């Protein structure tokens, strides 16, 4: 059930965020994990690291935009509807 799903997990540098990212990736999800510093981050197999600082709105917006662009071919991913696009 998790295959062909996308997950965005915050705080994958360590702890529960890292564990969740690993489990979801092992089970077939496409996983994006956020870290504050890409250079200092340890890679996680099958997890795409994304730079994001949850305390900075611009950083969060940029990270989400990046993930949405990379997953435009995933129909199961819910995207915000824009006013006037006829898809309400």
Secondary structure by P-SEA (a helix, b strand, c coil): ccccbbbbbccccccaaaaaaaaaaaaccbbbbbbcccccccccccbbbbbbccccaaaaaaaaaaaaaacccccccccccccccccc
